[in-house]
Amino acid sequence: MEEPAVMRWDKVMHKSARTDDGQPIGYIAADDEESIIVLASRFREYNIPKLHVKAFDGSQIYLDFASNELEQYRIA
C-alpha cells in the first residue's frame, strides 16, 4: 500500500474511499493542495483533508477515521 506522504494524488482520482472501520463512502472526484472531494451520491459529498488518508492500495483509499465521524466533512 502506498503511504500518503509519497502518494501520487493523480492516481487516486475516481477510486473508492473507505473509512477506518471499513465503510465505503464513495469515489474521489477532485482534489486540491490540502483535500479530496468524495462523492457519495448525487446529493452528498465530502471535503476530506488529505492528512486523513492513511493508505492507498491501488483501487481505494483508506481514511484514518470511523464512519460516525464522516458528517463533519460533509459539504453537500
Beta strands, then each sheet from edge to edge (+ up, - down):
strand 1: 16-18
strand 2: 24-31
strand 3: 35-41
strand 4: 44-49
strand 5: 53-56
strand 6: 60-63
sheet 1: 4+ 3- 2+ 1- 6- 5+
end
